[in-house]
Amino acid sequence: MAHEHKCCNKQKVKLGTWSAEEDETLFDYVINHDQVKWSFVPELTGLKRCGKSCRLRWINYLNPNIKRGNFTTEEINLIFSLQNSIGNK
């Protein structure tokens, strides 16, 4: 049984893979608005997704400010240096 978010229980929402069009709609909306209230995004954009799905899609896949990929050598050195000076806490 698929897990549904609580906000989806009362409305019919699309589950599964996001289309390129949905990604573009969400991206354009978030980029063009300073403050985003995620629970209103589906209604304001016409997406048949719940607000939580929109937020997670943005955070995990679409946000251009999130660096993806491997750490650089400089980042690895910084991590080891900080761990060495302050420990694992």
Backbone torsions as a table, in degrees:
resi	resn	phi	psi	omega
1	MET	NA	131.1	-179.3
2	ALA	-72.1	143.8	177.1
3	HIS	-81.0	131.9	176.7
4	GLU	-114.6	144.3	176.2
5	HIS	-74.4	151.6	-178.5
6	LYS	-56.4	-35.3	-177.8
7	CYS	-71.6	-12.7	-177.6
8	CYS	-93.1	-12.8	-173.7
9	ASN	-60.9	-31.8	-174.8
10	LYS	-98.7	-1.7	-178.5
11	GLN	-133.1	155.4	178.7
12	LYS	-87.1	115.9	-177.7
13	VAL	-123.7	154.9	177.7
14	LYS	-81.3	135.6	176.6
15	LEU	-114.2	162.3	174.8
16	GLY	96.5	-159.0	-173.1
17	THR	-60.2	137.9	176.1
18	TRP	-83.1	141.4	176.9
19	SER	-86.1	163.4	176.7
20	ALA	-61.3	-35.7	179.5
21	GLU	-66.5	-41.1	177.4
22	GLU	-63.8	-44.1	177.5
23	ASP	-58.2	-45.8	-179.2
24	GLU	-63.3	-42.3	178.8
25	THR	-61.4	-47.2	-179.4
26	LEU	-65.7	-45.3	-179.6
27	PHE	-58.7	-50.0	-179.0
28	ASP	-60.2	-41.3	-179.6
29	TYR	-63.7	-50.3	-175.2
30	VAL	-66.4	-40.7	-179.8
31	ILE	-63.2	-33.9	-174.7
32	ASN	-93.2	5.9	179.3
33	HIS	-130.1	129.8	-177.6
34	ASP	-66.9	-44.4	179.9
35	GLN	-120.4	131.9	-178.0
36	VAL	-116.7	122.7	172.0
37	LYS	-98.0	103.0	-168.9
38	TRP	-58.7	-32.5	-179.0
39	SER	-67.0	-20.4	179.1
40	PHE	-95.3	-12.7	-175.3
41	VAL	-56.5	-47.4	-179.0
42	PRO	-58.1	-43.3	-179.1
43	GLU	-66.7	-40.7	-176.7
44	LEU	-75.9	-24.0	-177.2
45	THR	-105.3	-15.5	-176.2
46	GLY	84.0	6.1	178.0
47	LEU	-71.5	139.4	178.0
48	LYS	-93.7	49.7	179.0
49	ARG	-126.5	163.1	175.5
50	CYS	-87.0	162.6	-177.7
51	GLY	-60.2	-37.2	179.8
52	LYS	-65.0	-40.3	177.5
53	SER	-63.5	-39.3	178.2
54	CYS	-63.6	-45.4	180.0
55	ARG	-62.0	-45.4	-179.5
56	LEU	-66.2	-37.4	177.7
57	ARG	-62.7	-42.3	179.2
58	TRP	-64.1	-50.8	-176.3
59	ILE	-63.6	-44.5	-171.9
60	ASN	-88.2	-20.5	-173.5
61	TYR	-133.6	-35.3	-168.0
62	LEU	-102.4	-25.6	-175.5
63	ASN	-61.7	116.2	-177.4
64	PRO	-72.4	-12.3	-179.6
65	ASN	-85.4	-5.9	179.0
66	ILE	-91.0	122.1	178.9
67	LYS	-77.9	133.5	179.3
68	ARG	-119.3	157.3	177.5
69	GLY	103.7	-168.4	-175.7
70	ASN	-74.8	156.8	173.6
71	PHE	-70.6	147.1	173.8
72	THR	-77.7	166.7	177.2
73	THR	-59.5	-40.4	179.0
74	GLU	-62.9	-40.7	179.1
75	GLU	-65.9	-41.8	178.1
76	ILE	-62.3	-44.7	178.9
77	ASN	-62.1	-39.8	177.9
78	LEU	-64.1	-42.7	178.7
79	ILE	-59.8	-47.8	-179.7
80	PHE	-65.6	-38.1	178.7
81	SER	-64.5	-45.7	179.2
82	LEU	-66.0	-41.2	178.3
83	GLN	-63.5	-38.9	179.6
84	ASN	-66.6	-36.7	-176.8
85	SER	-85.2	-33.0	-177.2
86	ILE	-117.4	-5.7	176.4
87	GLY	84.4	-160.4	-173.4
88	ASN	-91.5	1.2	-176.9
89	LYS	-79.8	NA	NA
